[in-house]
Amino acid sequence: MMKICDNLDEVRQEIDGIDAQIIALIAAREKFVLQAAKFKKDTDAVKAPNRVEQVIAKVKAKALDLEANPDVVEVVYRTMIDAFIQQELLAHKALKK
């Protein structure tokens, strides 16, 4: 159950704790993204637009299950995926040298 805060400082403290968890999860996701680069044959495979859309559909559905705004989740995920694709493209290029 979500904690009910008594003041703005408590709200901010809770958000800071959630942010720390999110960053840890992003770091873990990044490690797997970089591993994926070695299994992909070319830059089209790295960009994988069909996979991106599968992920977006899945996270939007999960957002609805958790009563989160699916539009916000989509924006966050598209931004994160775009950043990871750029990083993976660099990793993929380095592996092909």
Secondary structure, 3 states (H helix, E strand, C coil): CCCCCCCHHHHHHHHHHHHHHHHHHHHHHHHHHHHHHCCCCCHHHHHCHHHHHHHHHHHHHHHHHCCCCHHHHHHHHHHHHHHHHHHHHHHHHHHCC
